[in-house]
C-alpha cells in the first residue's frame, strides 16, 4: 500500500540552498541538506516553508496528498576565517607639549566574520616598544607622560588589533604623532639681530615676521615699534659737525656766540671743564657740581636787545637731596660789589627757569622776569635740544623742536643802572659781591653741548628742526601696497612707529615692511635696540591675548674710513714784486684734495681689496702759520669774501692763520683754498714763510695729512740769456752809435796838406771802430753797471787823443732831452698798463690772469722800446760839420 507512506518533502519560498530527503517513508522521517555551500557572511539565516507528500493511491503515485505547511528557520553558524583589518592605512595626530591627553586619537579595525564572536574587535595593542603611549580596547591612544618638543618632536608607533576569537590583524598600522610646542601667542619668524651696512639706504627689519594668535578670533591688533638710540651720541645718530658748521648748514642766522667751544689757545676758558667726547668727535661737557667757567668779556655779547636766542643740548637727571638747589647752566651776574643776576638759565626741582631782568634804561615798570617750564624731559637723563626764543616780553621754549609755553611767569622790577661790570658764567653763577671771597655758586650737574647765544635774532622753527634732526630712524617701504584698513603714524624723530589694523594678515604684511634707515655717509657704528609691544583685542573684550614683547637689535657696521689726502706744490718761490703786489701770491693754487676708502669683494671664492675714490663733505680746513706769527705791519694771509660766495663756507683769520669752515664739498674747499692770498710788502725781511694745511670731516673724526708749504723770495741774479740790446735800458747802450764831429785844434797852422787830413780821418775812423768793439764786448761781459766803467775808458781814450795834435769830439746829433722825454713816456705807458692789468686781475681773482697780463705788458714794453730805438737810428745820421773844420 502506498497511501500510508511519505514519499517526498517540498520547500517553498526563498531560493534557499537546501533540500529535504526522506529517510523513512513509514515513519515520515526526513532530513534537510544544503544543496550548495552556505556562507554566514553572505546570509546568516534562512526561513522557508516545507510540506510533506504521501505516495498516493496507486502504484504510479496518483492522487497523492500533502500535509500542512511548516515553517523552517535555519541559522548559519560562523567560522573565524577573517583577520581584523584597520580602516585607515595610517593615522596622524598632533599634540602640544607638556599636556596629558585622555585620548590623542582613536584607531579602528573591523572583521568580516559574521558572528559577534569573530566579527568584533576585542583588543588593540601597541607593537612598538618603549613609547610613552598606551591604547585601550576601543583603540584610543593616549600619552603616558608629558611630551617635550625639545626632547622629541615626533613619534611613530605600530598598532595591531585582535578579534574576539583572538585572531590578530594581518597587517599592523602606523600611527604618527607630532609634538608641537606650546602655542604661545606672539610674533614669530624674526631675527634677534639685523646687520646694517652703511650707505645701503632703507633695510627691512622683519621680512618674515608674522603674529601667532593660537586660533583665537580677533577684532583688532595694535603694534608699536620703538627704535632705542639714547646711547648713541646725543640721543640718536646726528651729524657731529661743530656748532658753527651745523648752523651754517641749516641756514641759521650768523652772529651766534659759542659759549662751550673746543679748548684752544683762543678759547681757553673751557680747558678746565670735564669733557666726554663719547664717539665720533661729538664734543660734550660733563658737569659734576664742581666745575664752571667764566666766559671772557670780549666773547660775551654786550647787547642782547629785545630779541635773542639761547640754545643748548642738555642731559639732566633728578637732583639729589630732598630739597634740590638751583643748578645754573648760564648766568650773567655782577662781577663785583653786588650779587644781581641780569639773566640766567637754571634747573630747579626738575623745572627749567629762565630769568631776565631788564635795566631801568630799557623799562621802568613791573615786567615779566622769570619764566617757568615743568617738563618730563628735564629730568629723564636723556639728551634733548632746548631753544629759548626771547621776544620780550614773550619767551618761547622749544624742546626737540616742539613748542612749550611757560606754565608760570613772575614779574619783577627792572635793575637799576650801575657801572658794575658783569660776568657771564657757564655751569654755575658767579657771586662777586656780598661775600668775603668771590666764588661760584649754584653748580650744574649734568651734561651740556653746543651752548650758544645769538643777540638780535630769534631762531625759526625750520632751523631748530634742522639742528636737532636725527639722521637715523624707522621707515615703511611700499606704502601703496599696504591694506586700506592699516593705520600708522610716526613720532617727530621717527624713532617710534605705531601700526593698527583689524586683520591679522594685513598687520603681518605691514610689519614685514618696517625698515631702518641711516642717511649719514659715515654713521656711528654699534647696536640700536628694537622694542615691539603688541595689544590684541577680541570681540566683545578689551584684551584677550597677551603678546610677549619683541626685543631685537640693529647692528650698524663700521663704515669704511676715508683717507683724505692733500697734494700740491710744497714750495713757492716768487719775486718781491709779486709778494708786494695788491693781490700778493696764491700759495695753494695747485692744491688738490682727494679721499679714498678700502673696498673688498669676493669673486670666485677669492677675497680682493682695492682702493676706491669717494666724494664726501668737509667741515673745516685750517691753514696754520709755522714759526713766528704773521706781522700785521708787513704781511697778511687772507681770503676775499667773493671766494666764499655760493658756498656753505665762512672763514676767520688771525696772525696765526686762516680757518675756513662749513659743511661743503671737497671741490668747493679746493676752490676756496686756491684763492687764499699771501702778501708781504716788506719782502726784504722775508727769509721764508711756512704754512701747514689740514682738513677735516665730521669735526675731526677724519682728518687729512698735514700739507706743508714754504713761500720764499726769488733773489734776482744777472741775466745772461736772451739779451735784447735794442730793448735794453739806456745805460746799456753806448753813445758811439751816434753821429760824430771832428774838430782840429791846430787850425792856426797854415799850409796843412790835404793828405794829412785824409790820414787824420782814417785814424779817427779806426779809433771809432776800436771804441765800438770795446763797448760791445764790455756790454756782453758785464751787463750791469757797465756804462760807468765804459765811460771812464772812453775818457781815458779821449785823453790819449788830446795828447795828439787832433781832438775827436763825439756829437750825438740828437736831442738828449727829447730822448729822455720819450723814455719817460714809454715808462708811464707801461705803468698805466700794469695798473690796468692789476685791476683786471683783482676782478678775476686769478694768478693765471696776472701772469698773462704781465707777459703781455712786457712784450708791449719791449715793442715800444724797440720802436724808440729804431726811431733814434733813423733820426741819427753821420754828418761832418765842415764849417767848424779847418785845414
KEVO-191191 format. One line per 5 residues: number of its first residue (from 1); their letters; for each residue x, y, z of C-alpha. Coordinates in pm, whole numbers, plus 50000, padded with zeros to 5 digits. Each point is the difference from the previous one (the first is absolute). Layout:
REM KEVO-191191
NUM = A = X Y Z; ... .
//
This chain:
REM KEVO-191191
1 = XXXXX = 50000 50000 50000; 50129 50336 49908; 49750 50232 50153; 50132 49966 50352; 50360 50100 49924 .
6 = XXXXX = 50186 50325 49961; 50173 50025 49671; 50133 50364 49976; 50055 50341 50157; 49961 50322 49808 .
11 = XXXXX = 50151 50341 50091; 49822 50322 49912; 50118 50358 50025; 50350 50141 49965; 50261 49860 49779 .
16 = XXXXX = 50124 49819 50296; 50308 49792 49933; 49846 49702 50179; 49819 49675 49911; 49795 49755 50209 .
21 = XXXXX = 50071 49624 49972; 49758 49728 50128; 50179 49756 50221; 49705 49774 50105; 49680 49997 49800 .
26 = XXXXX = 49804 49815 50267; 50099 50224 50284; 50019 50309 49779; 50350 50085 50124; 50208 50228 49778 .
31 = XXXXX = 50303 50224 50002; 50085 50346 49863; 50324 50026 49811; 50177 50296 49840; 49972 49978 49632 .
36 = XXXXX = 50296 50243 49964; 50261 50160 50235; 49862 50252 50244; 50196 50302 50128; 49917 50174 50320 .
41 = XXXXX = 50161 50316 49872; 49756 49989 49704; 49689 49902 50196; 49986 49916 50363; 49656 49821 50000 .
46 = XXXXX = 49731 49864 49770; 49620 49968 50041; 49783 49792 49767; 49686 49772 49990; 50008 49623 49968 .
51 = XXXXX = 49719 49748 49927; 49994 49624 50008; 49835 49789 49727; 49876 49638 50022; 50046 49741 49733 .
56 = XXXXX = 49647 50025 49855; 49723 49734 49938; 50158 49804 49725; 50325 49861 49907; 50064 50288 49764 .
61 = XXXXX = 49961 50251 50281; 49676 50147 49890; 49769 50175 50237; 50279 50084 50254; 49923 50217 50292 .
66 = XXXXX = 50206 50272 50170; 50031 50097 50357; 49955 50339 50155; 50277 50260 49947; 50273 50027 50257 .
71 = XXXXX = 50238 50298 50037; 50370 49921 50024; 50261 50245 50146; 50365 49918 49932; 50288 50199 50160 .
76 = XXXXX = 50346 49973 49848; 50279 49955 50254; 50313 50228 49950; 50355 49884 49958; 50292 50239 50099 .
81 = XXXXX = 50143 50012 49658; 50083 50377 49972; 50266 50206 50181; 49939 50356 50119; 50079 50285 49755 .
86 = XXXXX = 50059 50370 50088; 49778 50251 49829; 50287 50248 49921; 50338 49913 49850; 50165 50234 50258 .
91 = XXXXX = 49900 50243 50270; 50130 50348 50082; 49954 50226 50296; 50170 50295 50170; 50033 50084 50363 .
96 = XXXXX = 50122 50301 50194; 50293 49950 50222; 49957 49988 50374; 49643 49865 50005; 49850 49658 50098 .
101 = XXXXX = 49723 49900 49760; 49716 49754 50075; 49991 49917 49631; 50232 50130 49733; 49826 49809 49721 .
106 = XXXXX = 49798 49678 49944; 50097 49719 49765; 49735 49763 49869; 50014 49648 49855; 49718 49775 49870 .
111 = XXXXX = 49947 49629 49927; 49799 49845 49715; 49882 49707 50209; 49625 49999 50054; 49971 49888 50354 .
116 = XXXXX = 50049 50229 50297; 50265 49769 50130; 50219 50027 49699; 49895 50328 49844; 50058 50223 50304 .
121 = XXXXX = 50341 50149 50088; 50064 49917 50359; 50348 50147 50044; 50263 50244 49861; 50368 49991 50073 .
126 = XXXXX = 50298 50235 49943; 50269 49792 49839; 50282 50262 50017; 50180 49960 50332; 50110 50277 50234 .
131 = XXXXX = 49758 50271 49891; 49831 50244 50237; 49658 49900 49866; 49724 49749 50089; 49688 49872 49821 .
136 = XXXXX = 49674 49867 50137; 49763 49732 49863; 49810 50262 49807; 50314 50118 49815; 50049 50329 50188 .
141 = XXXXX = 50368 50096 50020; 50120 50222 50282; 50336 50121 50127; 50129 49858 50324; 50235 50292 50072 .
146 = XXXXX = 50040 50366 49910; 50164 50042 49664; 50273 50254 49927; 50049 50168 49665; 50366 50055 50076 .
151 = XXXXX = 50051 49632 50090; 49815 49842 49707; 49788 50170 49742; 49820 49697 49850; 49925 49632 50070 .
156 = XXXXX = 49913 49701 49778; 49832 49704 50169; 49861 49670 49856; 49658 49876 50118; 49828 49662 49946 .
161 = XXXXX = 49646 49869 50073; 49845 49669 50118; 49646 49872 49947; 49814 49816 50270; 50124 49674 49861 .
166 = XXXXX = 50351 50136 50073; 50086 50012 49637; 50258 50274 49941; 49986 50255 49725; 50179 49893 49692 .
171 = XXXXX = 50184 50338 49972; 50090 50247 50271; 49925 50369 49951; 50239 50295 50044; 49900 50291 50222 .
176 = XXXXX = 50193 50335 49965; 49981 50240 50292; 50154 50347 49963; 50098 50194 50311; 49936 50373 49970 .
181 = XXXXX = 50143 50261 50230; 49760 50164 50230; 49799 50249 49797; 50121 50332 50134; 49834 50297 49837 .
186 = XXXXX = 50268 50231 49864; 50216 50111 49708; 50185 49726 49816; 50248 49990 49711; 50225 50287 50107 .
191 = XXXXX = 50372 50021 50065; 50147 50135 50318; 50275 50185 49810; 49986 50196 49675; 50327 50122 49845 .
196 = XXXXX = 49992 50337 49825; 50266 50088 49744; 50063 50378 49981; 49885 50160 49679; 49741 49731 49915 .
201 = XXXXX = 49697 50220 50057; 49688 49846 50150; 50020 49638 50123; 49707 49778 50103; 50018 49890 50362 .
206 = XXXXX = 49744 49716 50006; 49950 49861 49647; 49846 49669 50125; 49828 50110 50317; 49643 49886 50077 .
211 = XXXXX = 49774 50005 50306; 49890 49668 50155; 49663 50034 50169; 49938 49626 50075; 49678 50001 49802 .
216 = XXXXX = 49813 50251 50209; 49764 50237 49817; 50128 50357 50013; 49838 50336 49936; 50312 50218 49990 .
221 = XXXXX = 50378 50011 50041; 50221 50296 50097; 50379 49972 49981; 50251 50267 50105; 50359 49978 49873 .
226 = XXXXX = 50256 50205 50191; 50358 50067 49891; 50210 50067 50310; 50303 50219 49923; 50045 50185 50327 .
231 = XXXXX = 50353 49866 50039; 50108 50130 49657; 50145 50351 50003; 49746 50251 50133; 49699 49769 49982 .
236 = XXXXX = 50040 49871 49645; 50236 50004 49704; 50026 50366 49910; 50256 50191 49802; 50301 50060 50223 .
241 = XXXXX = 50120 50316 49835; 50097 50298 50212; 49724 50231 50116; 50108 50270 49755; 50004 49759 49708 .
246 = XXXXX = 49658 49860 50089; 49849 50347 50025; 50148 50090 49663; 49866 49673 49854; 49649 50058 50137 .
251 = XXXXX = 49985 50361 49885; 50007 50157 50345; 50064 50369 50027; 50361 50097 50058; 50121 50173 50311 .
256 = XXXXX = 49961 49724 50258; 50258 49959 50275; 50113 49652 50099; 50035 50000 50377; 50133 49643 50020 .
261 = XXXXX = 50249 49972 49714; 50278 49746 49978; 50300 50104 50212; 50266 50184 49801; 50246 50287 50053 .
266 = XXXXX = 49730 50249 49901; 49717 49821 50188; 50179 49891 50314; 49720 50066 50251; 49862 49645 49940 .
271 = XXXXX = 50334 49826 50055; 49928 49938 50371; 49662 49836 49936; 49944 49625 49985; 49941 49875 49647 .
276 = XXXXX = 49821 49686 49900; 50065 49981 49628; 49827 49664 49975; 50045 49891 49643; 50039 50162 49660 .
281 = XXXXX = 50143 50329 50135; 49667 50107 50148; 50114 50260 50254; 49817 49962 50333; 50075 50176 50330 .
286 = XXXXX = 49914 49819 50323; 49931 50201 50316; 50010 49819 50335; 49917 50293 50229; 50357 50120 50040 .
291 = XXXXX = 50095 50149 49661; 49910 50330 49838; 50157 50244 49756; 50002 50378 49970; 49955 50114 49641 .
296 = XXXXX = 50247 50278 49904; 49852 50347 49965; 50103 50035 49636; 49795 49689 49913; 49681 50098 50184 .
301 = XXXXX = 49733 50173 49789; 49965 50346 50151; 49650 50087 49886; 49739 49726 49982; 49720 50242 49896 .
306 = XXXXX = 49636 49891 50024; 50058 49705 49768; 50254 49727 50055; 50033 49623 50007; 50164 49761 50246 .
311 = XXXXX = 50045 49640 49885; 50166 49695 50155; 50000 49622 50016; 49938 49882 50356; 49994 49664 50176 .
316 = XXXXX = 49878 50027 50359; 49864 49773 50273; 49819 50053 50329; 50192 50209 50249; 50125 49825 50315 .
321 = XXXXX = 49854 50092 50337; 49652 50076 50122; 50021 50366 49919; 50195 50051 49685; 50206 50311 49940 .
326 = XXXXX = 50003 50208 49688; 50224 49860 49728; 50115 50273 49767; 50083 49939 49636; 50067 50362 49908 .
331 = XXXXX = 50020 50308 50220; 50080 50366 49943; 50057 50166 50338; 50188 50291 50157; 50373 49946 49994 .
336 = XXXXX = 50064 50192 50325; 49829 50190 50285; 49645 49871 49950; 49834 49666 49927; 49739 50084 49738 .
341 = XXXXX = 49912 49745 49732; 49927 50177 49672; 49902 49686 49810; 50044 49631 50069; 49875 49657 49902 .
346 = XXXXX = 49975 49742 50275; 49827 49678 50111; 49815 49981 50331; 49796 49697 50114; 49982 49867 49643 .
351 = XXXXX = 49870 50333 49879; 50180 50211 49744; 50009 50368 50091; 50118 50294 49791; 50071 50326 50184 .
356 = XXXXX = 50016 50331 49814; 50031 50327 50195; 49987 50310 49785; 50173 50329 50082; 49815 50316 50096 .
361 = XXXXX = 50138 50152 49682; 49798 49745 49804; 49683 49981 50204; 49880 50164 50322; 49692 49795 50089 .
366 = XXXXX = 49922 49667 50163; 50069 49754 49716; 50033 49620 49947; 50331 49878 50140; 49985 49622 50064 .
371 = XXXXX = 49860 49739 49762; 49938 49646 50131; 49950 49672 49811; 49925 49662 50157; 50082 49717 49760 .
376 = XXXXX = 50086 49632 50032; 50293 50043 49765; 50189 50218 50248; 50074 49710 50237; 49972 49687 49785 .
381 = XXXXX = 50379 49959 49964; 49973 50019 49622; 50136 50248 49745; 49764 50274 49888; 50049 50316 49795 .
386 = XXXXX = 49876 50316 50173; 49951 50332 49819; 49872 50312 50179; 49872 50270 49764; 49967 50336 50172 .
391 = XXXXX = 49774 50267 49851; 49958 50201 50314; 49765 49981 50178; 49916 49665 49836; 50231 49701 50048 .
396 = XXXXX = 49951 49667 49819; 50171 49669 50073; 50067 49734 49736; 50092 49648 50117; 50100 49766 49719 .
401 = XXXXX = 49818 50228 49758; 49671 50002 50196; 49868 50331 50136; 49923 50044 50371; 49857 50308 50165 .
406 = XXXXX = 50097 50080 50363; 49754 49881 50260; 50104 50278 50235; 50128 50353 49941; 50099 50223 50290 .
411 = XXXXX = 50054 50376 49979; 50272 50210 50155; 50135 50354 50000; 50279 50086 49759; 50358 50028 50122 .
416 = XXXXX = 50139 50344 50078; 50275 50104 49766; 50353 49988 50138; 50360 50003 49884; 50067 49654 50138 .
421 = XXXXX = 50135 49759 49740; 49822 49670 49948; 50138 49647 49975; 49856 49730 49774; 50047 49651 50146 .
426 = XXXXX = 49929 49650 49868; 49924 49714 50241; 49938 50221 50304; 49936 50360 50100; 50273 50246 50099 .
431 = XXXXX = 49951 50169 50335; 50241 50292 50008; 49831 50213 50264; 49851 49971 50347; 50252 49726 50086 .
436 = XXXXX = 50348 50011 50147; 50150 49811 49708; 49848 49998 49650; 49902 49648 49900; 49781 49780 49785 .
441 = XXXXX = 49662 49892 50131; 49694 49802 49880; 50209 49739 49817; 49844 49800 49718; 49993 49619 50000 .
446 = XXXXX = 49956 49846 49660; 50136 50019 49646; 49994 50287 49752; 50100 50040 49639; 49972 50273 49740 .
451 = XXXXX = 49901 50282 50236; 49956 50312 49785; 49849 50344 50031; 49895 50216 49704; 49908 50366 50064 .
456 = XXXXX = 49759 50191 49782; 49833 49699 49836; 49770 49715 50091; 50031 49657 49844; 49737 49869 49760 .
461 = XXXXX = 49816 49673 50041; 50159 49866 49682; 50354 50068 50120; 49927 49853 50345; 49866 49682 49845 .
466 = XXXXX = 50307 49976 49778; 50245 50048 50287; 49851 49718 50208; 49898 49764 49718; 50093 49634 50028 .
471 = XXXXX = 50167 49838 49701; 49872 49652 50088; 49651 49867 50059; 49722 49762 49905; 49837 49992 49660 .
476 = XXXXX = 49733 49807 49808; 50070 49872 49650; 49733 49987 49728; 49727 50190 50177; 49772 49954 49700 .
481 = XXXXX = 49997 49622 50052; 49855 50020 50353; 49640 49900 50061; 49745 50277 50026; 49908 49910 50356 .
486 = XXXXX = 50360 50055 50120; 50068 50319 50194; 50348 50112 50098; 50175 50310 50135; 50352 50103 50104 .
491 = XXXXX = 50125 50227 50275; 50192 50312 49884; 50338 49829 50035; 49879 49688 49814; 50121 49786 50287 .
496 = XXXXX = 49651 49870 50083; 49757 49843 49752; 49644 49892 50087; 49815 49760 49765; 49629 49920 50047 .
501 = XXXXX = 49764 49769 49812; 49707 49761 50032; 50133 49712 49795; 50297 49797 50119; 50113 49937 49644 .
506 = XXXXX = 50010 50372 49924; 50196 50065 50318; 50249 49730 49904; 50051 50158 49658; 50050 50344 50150 .
511 = XXXXX = 50255 49877 50255; 50211 49835 49730; 50042 50342 49840; 50134 50175 50311; 50356 50112 49923 .
516 = XXXXX = 50301 50174 50152; 50174 50283 49817; 50312 50206 50075; 50070 50285 49760; 50350 50081 50128 .
521 = XXXXX = 50284 49914 49767; 50212 49904 50301; 49751 49894 50271; 50087 49921 50359; 50054 49626 50019 .
526 = XXXXX = 49856 49782 50275; 49675 49853 50128; 49656 50157 49981; 49734 49822 50204; 49656 49919 49860 .
531 = XXXXX = 49697 49953 50222; 49656 49888 49876; 49694 50008 50225; 49670 49853 49877; 49640 50029 50118 .
536 = XXXXX = 49733 49756 49871; 49626 50059 50028; 49735 49726 49976; 49633 50033 49923; 49817 50137 50299 .
541 = XXXXX = 50316 50017 50210; 50262 50265 50058; 50292 49759 49990; 49993 49627 49955; 50359 49899 49925 .
546 = XXXXX = 50327 50100 50155; 50264 50049 49730; 50358 49993 50131; 50220 50297 49910; 50260 49961 49726 .
551 = XXXXX = 50356 50110 50078; 50251 50010 49716; 50300 50208 49897; 50120 50176 49687; 50376 49975 49964 .
556 = XXXXX = 50131 50294 49799; 50328 49876 49858; 50306 50227 50002; 50026 50209 49682; 50307 49992 49781 .
561 = XXXXX = 50215 50278 50138; 50101 50254 49736; 50359 50107 49954; 50009 50371 49916; 50310 50098 49804 .
566 = XXXXX = 50122 50351 49916; 50251 50029 49718; 50166 50285 49816; 50324 50195 49974; 50182 50019 50331 .
571 = XXXXX = 50215 50301 49911; 49914 50335 49848; 50283 50233 49893; 49886 50340 49872; 50169 50336 49943 .
576 = XXXXX = 49953 50287 50239; 49776 50185 49754; 49743 49718 50013; 49998 49994 50378; 49961 50377 50013 .
581 = XXXXX = 49725 50014 49741; 49642 50090 50096; 49897 49635 49965; 50312 49838 50134; 50047 49634 49911 .
586 = XXXXX = 49774 49693 50021; 50202 49741 50194; 49748 49718 49950; 49923 50059 49636; 50098 49645 49898 .
591 = XXXXX = 49820 49836 50293; 49801 49677 49957; 49786 49819 50261; 49904 49636 49951; 49852 49731 50222 .
596 = XXXXX = 50024 49622 49969; 49863 49697 50183; 50098 49636 50006; 49741 49775 49841; 49991 49622 49987 .
601 = XXXXX = 49797 49747 49804; 49997 49627 49941; 50019 49857 49650; 50026 49629 49937; 50077 49928 50363 .
606 = XXXXX = 50288 50250 50009; 49988 50314 50212; 50134 50312 49832; 50064 50343 50146; 50058 50322 49815 .
611 = XXXXX = 50002 50375 50037; 49699 50197 49879; 49971 50376 49982; 49694 50144 50174; 49840 50341 50020 .
616 = XXXXX = 49883 50142 50327; 49978 50328 50187; 50256 50178 50212; 49919 50220 50297; 50317 50203 50043 .
621 = XXXXX = 50348 50062 49863; 50258 50180 50214; 50306 50179 49867; 50246 50037 50287; 50302 50230 49992 .
626 = XXXXX = 50309 49802 50099; 50256 50192 50200; 49951 50362 50088; 49651 50138 49956; 49923 50238 49717 .
631 = XXXXX = 50110 50359 50047; 49692 50216 49932; 50223 50290 49899; 50181 49806 49731; 49794 49702 49881 .
636 = XXXXX = 49653 49852 49982; 49830 49667 49927; 49639 50045 49893; 49721 49882 49775; 49762 50234 49824 .
641 = XXXXX = 49634 49975 50087; 49913 49948 49633; 50186 49670 50007; 49740 49866 50246; 49690 50117 49814 .
646 = XXXXX = 49769 49721 49888; 50152 49760 50251; 49905 49889 50351; 50330 50137 50122; 50123 50267 50231 .
651 = XXXXX = 50347 50098 50118; 50181 50156 50292; 50361 50116 49996; 50261 50120 50244; 50374 50040 50018 .
656 = XXXXX = 50028 49625 50059; 49814 49897 49686; 49664 49957 49829; 49713 49763 50081; 49746 49929 49726 .
661 = XXXXX = 49698 49816 50139; 49658 49881 49893; 49858 49672 49871; 50071 49998 49629; 50151 49787 49726 .
666 = XXXXX = 50370 49936 49954; 49980 50180 49664; 49873 50319 50163; 50273 49980 50262; 50258 49961 49723 .
671 = XXXXX = 49867 50308 49823; 50006 50204 50319; 50349 49892 50108; 50144 50079 49658; 49889 50361 50045 .
676 = XXXXX = 50172 50053 50334; 50248 50287 49955; 50328 50073 50173; 50147 50352 49981; 50323 50140 50132 .
681 = XXXXX = 50070 50366 49938; 50340 49977 50166; 50145 49699 49824; 50359 50103 50072; 49952 49874 50356 .
686 = XXXXX = 49852 49667 49881; 50221 49695 50014; 49727 49739 49975; 49639 49966 50109; 49859 49655 50070 .
691 = XXXXX = 49634 49893 50017; 49832 49677 50102; 49659 49901 49859; 49769 49734 50146; 49638 49920 49915 .
696 = XXXXX = 49735 49813 50194; 49674 49815 49958; 49753 49961 50288; 50173 50239 50238; 50333 49818 50002 .
701 = XXXXX = 49870 49643 49981; 50186 49964 49672; 50296 50230 49935; 50227 50047 49703; 50376 49983 49981 .
706 = XXXXX = 50197 50306 50106; 50086 50188 49683; 50302 50228 50051; 50077 50289 49766; 50295 50237 49998 .
711 = XXXXX = 49992 50346 49840; 50335 50161 49931; 50135 50303 49815; 50156 49973 49655; 50334 50190 50007 .
716 = XXXXX = 50085 50141 49652; 50336 49909 49847; 50169 50154 49691; 49809 49886 49692; 50228 49849 49736 .
721 = XXXXX = 49759 49858 49748; 49768 50145 49737; 50139 50355 50029; 49828 50242 49764; 50240 50293 49973 .
726 = XXXXX = 49758 50217 49809; 49741 49957 50277; 50253 50048 50279; 50008 50297 50231; 50179 50317 49895 .
731 = XXXXX = 50298 49929 50226; 50090 49688 49804; 50020 50179 49660; 50329 50165 49913; 49980 50349 49846 .
736 = XXXXX = 50249 49900 49727; 49710 49919 49767; 49919 50367 49971; 50145 50235 49729; 50345 50149 50054 .
741 = XXXXX = 50164 50338 49938; 50377 50041 49974; 50165 50330 50086; 50366 50098 49953; 50175 50176 50283 .
746 = XXXXX = 50289 50110 49777; 49789 50217 49774; 50254 50277 50028; 50260 49793 49817; 50008 50110 49638 .
751 = XXXXX = 50081 49791 49707; 49864 49675 50124; 49998 49757 49712; 49686 49816 49897; 50166 49660 50028 .
756 = XXXXX = 50058 50070 50367; 49629 50060 50045; 49925 49673 49833; 50236 49822 50235; 49833 50165 50295 .
761 = XXXXX = 49655 49888 49879; 50118 49643 49959; 50155 50000 50346; 49679 50139 50149; 49785 49738 49833 .
766 = XXXXX = 50234 49726 50121; 49983 50139 50353; 49621 50014 49980; 49975 49636 49889; 50232 49899 50282 .
771 = XXXXX = 49784 50180 50254; 49680 49834 49865; 50155 49653 50020; 50118 50060 50354; 49655 50128 50105 .
776 = XXXXX = 49811 49704 49853; 50241 49758 50166; 49956 50158 50341; 49622 49995 49965; 50009 49624 49952 .
781 = XXXXX = 50250 49959 50280; 49836 50197 50277; 49639 50091 49910; 49959 50189 50321; 50135 50335 50102 .
786 = XXXXX = 50242 49974 49709; 49927 50335 49849; 50190 50192 50268; 50315 49797 49951; 49963 50029 49623 .
791 = XXXXX = 49965 50374 50028; 50317 50014 50208; 50180 49797 49733; 49869 50236 49736; 50131 50291 50200 .
796 = XXXXX = 50341 49831 50023; 49995 49946 49624; 49904 50362 49951; 50299 50104 50212; 50224 49806 49765 .
801 = XXXXX = 49850 50187 49708; 50046 50331 50176; 50372 49933 50028; 50016 49990 49625; 49958 50286 49764 .
806 = XXXXX = 49635 49922 49934; 49694 49975 50229; 49697 49789 49902; 49672 50130 50145; 49705 49763 50020 .
811 = XXXXX = 49675 50176 49905; 49679 49786 50014; 49825 50245 49768; 49676 49939 50189; 49787 50163 50263 .
816 = XXXXX = 50104 49832 50323; 49713 50159 50189; 49761 49880 49731; 50129 49644 50035; 49956 50015 50377 .
821 = XXXXX = 49644 50126 49953; 49930 49708 49768; 50140 49758 50259; 49785 50150 50274; 49692 49979 49779 .
826 = XXXXX = 50069 49633 49930; 50038 49932 50375; 49676 50183 50080; 49814 49798 49740; 50145 49681 50144 .
831 = XXXXX = 49894 50099 50351; 49646 50076 49880; 49982 49663 49832; 50125 49828 50317; 49736 50177 50207 .
836 = XXXXX = 49730 49898 49755; 50131 49644 50010; 49992 49998 50381; 49644 50132 50003; 49878 49730 49769 .
841 = XXXXX = 50189 49741 50199; 49826 50112 50317; 49662 49960 49835; 50089 49655 49876; 50174 49887 50323 .
846 = XXXXX = 50232 49781 49802; 50378 49974 49984; 49977 49869 49648; 49849 50328 49882; 50278 50189 50184 .
851 = XXXXX = 50272 49802 49827; 49840 50032 49655; 49958 50376 50038; 50356 50042 50129; 50133 49809 49699 .
856 = XXXXX = 49791 50212 49764; 50120 50318 50170; 50365 49894 49975; 49955 49925 49628; 49834 50338 49946 .
861 = XXXXX = 50280 50177 50189; 50262 49823 49790; 49819 50096 49680; 49972 50365 50114; 50367 50017 50090 .
866 = XXXXX = 50093 49841 49666; 49798 50263 49818; 50176 50278 50190; 50344 49860 49925; 49917 49947 49635 .
871 = XXXXX = 49872 50357 49987; 50324 50119 50145; 50197 49801 49747; 49808 50151 49714; 50022 50353 50138 .
876 = XXXXX = 50375 49981 50078; 50228 50028 49692; 50373 50043 49969; 50080 50359 49895; 50321 50201 49981 .
881 = XXXXX = 49976 50362 50109; 50231 50143 49735; 49942 50351 50119; 50178 49927 50324; 50289 49811 49846 .
886 = XX = 50319 50168 49886; 50282 49868 49803 .
//
